[in-house]
Amino acid sequence: MTPPIQTLVIPAWLPEQVANGPHGHWSTRQKKLGNAQLVTWSAAKNARWIPVTGRAKLTVTFIFPVRRRRDIDNLYARAKGVVDGVKRGGWIVDDSSEWLDLSVLAEVEPGLRATVLKLEPL
């Protein structure tokens, strides 16, 4: 049986910005990625997500409280720990392009902050 499209909202949480390139110490980056992985893994586990056993599409939408310019490469970097949490939980086969179609989006809703994940089989 193919699992349905699964949506998860993690309210009041955005993963911390992870520096691109040689900015900051590697241990700080690893701590941020590990925290994002743990938050995502535990939220998906509590939501009782069902693993997708084949190719999957994951859409990560960051909801920011303030409108400003955000570079797409930084949004993908911010999503790294989130994707790793989904992979760690076994909800996707792998996070390689062979198995995962990844989209990362940004939306603005004044006063709100959240991370929304949508996982669907392809």
N, C-alpha and C positions, 0 to 999 in steps of 0.2 A: 504494500500500500504506500502510495506517495504521500509524504507529510504535507500538510497544508502550508500556505504562506503564514509565517509566524512573525508577529510584531512584538517588540519589547521597548518600553519606554523606561529609561532610567531618569527619574525626575531630579531636578536640582543638582545635576552632575554633568560636568564636561571633563574629559581627560585633560591633564595638564599639557601645555604646549611642549613638544619635544624639539630641542634645537636641531636644525639642519646643519650639517657640516661640523667644523671644528669648534663650535661654541660650547662652553661649559665642560664639566668633567664627565667622563663616561659613566661613573657610578651614579651621578644625579639622573642621567638619562635612563639608566637601567631601573632605578627606583621608580621613576614616573611610569615607565612601560609596565613594570611589574604590578603597580597599583591599578593601572587601567585594565590589565589582564584579569586581576582578581575581582574587581568590581563587576566587570562584564560577565565573567564566568559565574559568579554567585547570583547575579540577577537572572541570567538565562536558566540556571539550575532551579532557582526558586519559581520561575515561570514554567517550568517543566517542558522546556523545548524538546522537540523530537529531532534526532539526527537526520540529516540529509545524506543519503548513502551514495549519491552520484554527484554530478556537477551541480553547483549551487550559485545563486546570486545573493550577495549581501549588500544591502544599502544602509549606510551609516549616515544619519542626518544629525548634525550638531545644531542645536537651537541656542542662539546667543541672545543676550538681553539688550545688546547695543549694536547698532548698525555701524559698520566700518569695513574697510577693504580687507579682505582675507585672501591670501594667495592659496591657490588650489594645492600646490605641493606641500604647504604647511598643514592643510587639512588632512591630506593623506598621511603625513607623518604623525599627526595627532591620533589618527585612527589605528595606527600600528598595534598598540597594546590591546585595543578593542578586538581587532581581528584575531590576535593571538589568543585572547580569552575564549573566543568562539571555537577556535581550533583546539585549544587545550581541553575544552569540554566535550570534544568529539562530535559537535553538531555539524561540522563540515569535514570532508575527507582530508583536505589539505588547503593551504592558503596560496598555493601556486596558481598561475594563470590557467593551467590545465584543468584545475578543479573548481576555481572560484572566479566569478565575475564580480568585481568590487566597484561600488560607486560610493563616493563620499560627497555629501552636500552640506551646505550651510544655509540656515534660515534665521530670520530675526523675529522675535516676539518680545517686545519691550517688557522688561521685568522678569522674563522667564529664562531659565537655563535648563537644558536637558540633552540627553543623548537618546536617539531613537534608532533601533535596529530593525531591519526587515530582512528575513531570511526566506528564500524560496527555492524550491528545486527547479532545475532547468531540464 
